[in-house]
Amino acid sequence: MKNRPLAPSNSPSFFKILLTGFVIGFLGSCAQKNEDAAWKKYYDHANDTQISGKDLTADVLLKTDKIAEEKTTTDRARAYADCSVALAKYGRDNCNWLDGFDSTRNGILPDIGRGVSEWHEHYAYMRRQPPKPMFGKLVESRMSDLEKGLTRDQFARAYADISIILDRYLTVQAKNN
């Protein structure tokens, strides 16, 4: 019986597959470490007593506006849905937000879906909205509401979470240009 290769010669070797998996895992680990370090910087920044919640919310608004201006409708809707689900969790867990239609929201901007946990609901809603006005205004409104109901530590965590989410979309934009 002839010695035959286990796979065609043009297919990647086991070693190449293993090495590729290792490199991808290593790069993913590095990216996670960078994101963890960035989250800590945002958290520490937000816990600085010299910085007001309004300033932090304004920082988030600048990022949402940049995404609204530079991203596609799909990416903008994804970013909005990611932010909305994260903020909704903080609101439901700490501020009595409802997971559904919330007619008790009486702020500058009516936001009856602020506590909704379903990502697709937020995504579908933002796909139907004009790019700039709604994305930033709703995230800003929710951050402002959370600032009133969360401890400084909880708000710092929410700010860091949202900053990382928005950075992911802004980083992808920068890499694509």
N, C-alpha and C positions, 0 to 999 in steps of 0.2 A: 504494500500500500504506500502510495506516495505521500510525502509530507506536504500537506496543503495549508496555506495560511487560513487562520480562523475567520478573517475578514478580508474583503478586497483590499488591495494595496493602496488604493486611493482614500480609504476611510481612515479617520484619525486613530492613532494607537491608544491603547489603554493609558499609557503614560501621559500623552497629550491631553486626554480627557481629564485625568486626575489633576494634572498641572493647571489646566484651565479652571477646574472647579476650585482649586486652592487659591488661585489668583483672584477669581471673582469673590470668593469668601473673604479673602484678605482685604480687598478693596471695599467690600461691603462693611467689614469690621472697622476699617479706617473712617469711612463715611459716617458710621454710627458714632464713633468716638468724637468726630468733629461736631456732629449734631448734638451729642450730649454736652460737649464743652460749650457750644453756642447756647443751648437751653440754659445752662448754669449761668452764663453771662447775662442772658435776658432776665432770669430769675433774680440774680443779685442786683441788677440795674433797677428792676421794679421794686425791690425791697428797700432801696435807698430812700430814706425818709425825706430827702430834699426834692424828690420827684413826685409830682402829683399824679393821681389817677387820670386826670384830664390830659396831662402831658403824654402819658403812656397810651391812652386811647387815641390821641392825635397822631402818635407814631404809627399805630396800627392803621389809621385812616390813610396816611400817606402811602403805605404799602398796598392797601386795597385799591386806592386810586391808580397806582402804577400798574397793577395787574389789570384793572378795568380798561386802562388805556392801551396796554401793549399785548394783551392775550386774546386768544380767540374766544368766541362765545362759550365753547365747550370747556376750555381751561378755566375761564372766569367762573362758570357755573360749578365746576369741580372744586375750585378754591373756596368758593362761597359755601358749598355743601360741607366741605371738610371743617371750615371754621364754625359753621352753624351747629354741627353735631357736637363739636368740642365745647362750645359755649353753652349749648343746651344742657349738656351733662352737668356742668357747674351750676347752672340755674335750677335744674330739677333737684339736684342733690342738696343745694344750700339756700335757695331763694324761693322755693315753692312754685317754680314755673311748672306749667302743665305740659304733659307730653301729648299735645293735640291742640285744638282750637282754644286759644286763651283770650277771651274777651275782656279779661281784667287788666290787660296791658294798656295803661293810660300814660303815654309819654308824648314826646314831641312827634314821634313817628309811630303810627299804629303798627304793631308787630305781633299779630295774633299767632304766628308760627314759631316764636322764639324758642319754645321748649321742645319742639318736635325732635324726636330721636331718629327718625327715618331719613337717611342720607338722600335717597332718591326724591323725596318730597322737596327738600331744599334745592337739589340739583334742577329738578323740573321747573320749580318756581323761578329760579334765576335765569334759566334759559329763555324765559318769556319776558324778561325785564330789559329795559335799556341799559347799556353797559355801565356807565359811570355812576349815576345817581344812587341806584338802589343798593349795590354791593357794599360800598363804603358806608352809606348811611345806616343800613341795618346792622352791620358789624359794629359800627361806632355806638349805635343805640344800645345794643346788647352789652357791650363792654361797659358803657356808662351805667346801665342797670345793675350789672354784676358788681361794679365798684361799690355801689350803695349797700349791697347785701352780703358781700364776702369779707372775710378778714383780710388784712394786708397780705398775709402769707398766701391765702387762697387766690387773691387777685393777682399776685406775682406769678403764681403757677399758671393761671389762666393766660396772663399776658405772655409768658414764655412759651406756652403751648401754641398760642395763635401766631406768635412771631415765627416760630419754627415752621408751622404750616405755610405761612405766607412766603417765607424764605425759600421753601422748596419750589414754589411756583416761580419766584423771581430768579432763582439760580438756574432753573431749566431755561428760562427766557434768555438769560445772559449767555449760556452755553450754546444756544441755537443761533445767536447773532454772530 
